[in-house]
């Protein structure tokens, strides 16, 4: 099977949601420094402003809650006009905004599950619906939707997050097949442990260890997350430019993907065993 031609993003506009911190900020900074015009959005206006201030190239920044469908359509129209004024095309749209909740299925705060699904999956759907017609009109560009390594398997006390990220994966895979022959690409991104604030900003009830200590959970995540947002951005840019339909971010994402393929039912037993060994080694 012939490999898709490499399409550099330099000289195009790239759209990034959830750009107020983490992977989104890392992507905006990397792409801006490499010749892209960057259109960024985030519900966190202060974080978005900090990202905007860190960019040297052309930037269009708009506070936006990705759950707001009409707001996303307005943003897309603004990006289209701004891009045309520069004589550019849209190279990629990265639907990146995401949140999580940590709680069991039994007795769950349903409103928290609904919040996670509305942001993680609903935001991806809104972003895709808003920007896809623009890419189809120019017959080029990539819709890149951020799932997670948790979009490859299940994990206790993360059912809403896992479900939303599986939904992103399935949605994007289906879209990819629909776009064959159109010149527009679709890619699903599976970050592993990336050093972001997603756990610190979570709606936290209890985690898989039985702990109700939110701060401790955030510290635990920070300790095991090995990939920096800057490295994640490099991997994502490279994957989009290569035309990869699936982009795994970090060595842990690659390893966990392989583990699930080898042990599709027993992977959690393996993970639990490895975690116990690591805990003993630290004593």
Steps between C-alpha positions, in 0.01 A plus 500: 500500500646840395578738781318834503718789378649717771322836523692757710283726714731803465328777306149387600259583780470241775206506742551373856232477767590459867801724429504669840741243646657158455511332160297775338741772614798287397353451153420869455851599602672243280292567192520878538879477515501293182317727261136430579226748568332369814133532590453404865205459732444405863232544765774627735534859382800571723688192385414580139636852540825360643536269201427784258765716666758223455457484122709700254311433176147583381240391758123514529387428857139454607365396843272206423329216680510214249158384624354812337411387148401845377812648652710243315327583170571869558864423578530297178359790296747738662789263428388464137498879448830550683667223301374635168629849585848349535472306175541173685308175534414307816760229544351327804232527765604343831199437724696469821289636789444240771404444865458204732320376810616230742216301658344152501210407273287401799378816671661729244417868482330477161537872430878456516488215248282714274748788527789276393308359205379844389851645496705201383267354240248776441780753452665278240171457315434876510850581376482243223159615379608865504832463317453197275302693234790748475751220443272329251463826304879533470540120450789485745586508869471268798241460773708375795294395802665437836392175662731348764683182581178440698328490163675164450394319820294533817609623841315494834355824638550664160192360323370834371841611375570162343159492332542852360844420363381174342223705341755744356696209359197337338366828366833593344562154351156511338568849367834389358331237284239750383774740387681260269575663169397849613846642573402553864656280768384392845732395781437381854759590762569276802715679761641294784617670818562863404591757764179705502252626760221260400505312832550815707196653325287185519174460685637258754311264730718190542769331291594141419707472820199589715647839588283810528806727512483707181837667552670164553343366180627802306849446644485133410409583141776761478751240616406241236436738207826489305418695183524878498245707306785614276592144405133410457464794261794382293358148472157632406631741237717229347210254494263748336756597237569133420130432462492243780140396574594414860756691702624347827668755724770371732675168553236405759223542242684271260568241772141501628364466147717192453399360841128527421555318170693220672275470807162646403328369815786478752677833436381653827642207698834561331485873574412436866791260533743747349375775730559282806854420384572869448370582848728238656799634307441845649507378859 
